[in-house]
Amino acid sequence: MASATEIALLRIAQSAVSNVVRHAAAGTVDVTLSYLGDQVALAVQLPAVTGSGS
């Protein structure tokens, strides 16, 4: 069975991706889970936007 931390990370990631789908005009989202010793970092980011800026 998953630990409370694993469940919390899953729910946070689901909520963040849901918010991107709902509120951002983005076709992709980057989700990164990193282990830093005894800590875990969850990053949810939109890719950098490049363009002419017209």
C-alpha positions in Angstrom: 0.0 0.0 0.0 1.2 3.5 -0.8 2.4 5.7 2.0 0.7 9.0 2.9 3.5 10.9 1.3 3.2 9.0 -2.0 -0.6 9.6 -2.0 -0.1 13.3 -1.2 2.4 13.7 -4.1 0.1 12.0 -6.5 -2.9 14.2 -5.5 -0.8 17.4 -5.7 0.5 16.4 -9.2 -3.0 15.5 -10.3 -4.4 18.9 -9.1 -1.6 20.9 -10.7 -2.0 19.2 -14.1 -5.7 19.6 -13.9 -5.2 23.3 -13.2 -2.9 23.6 -16.3 -5.5 21.9 -18.4 -8.3 24.1 -17.1 -6.5 27.5 -17.0 -3.5 27.5 -19.3 -3.3 27.4 -23.1 -0.6 24.8 -23.0 -0.3 21.6 -25.0 2.2 20.1 -22.6 3.3 20.3 -19.0 6.5 19.0 -17.4 6.2 17.0 -14.2 9.5 16.1 -12.4 9.8 14.1 -9.2 13.3 14.3 -7.6 14.8 12.5 -4.7 17.2 14.7 -2.7 18.6 12.5 0.1 15.7 12.0 2.5 13.6 14.7 0.8 11.4 14.6 -2.3 10.8 17.5 -4.7 7.8 17.7 -7.1 8.0 20.3 -9.8 5.1 21.0 -12.3 6.0 23.6 -14.9 4.8 24.8 -18.3 7.5 24.6 -20.9 9.3 27.9 -21.8 7.4 29.8 -24.5 9.5 31.0 -27.4 8.4 33.2 -30.3 8.6 36.5 -32.0 6.5 38.3 -29.4 4.3 40.0 -32.1 
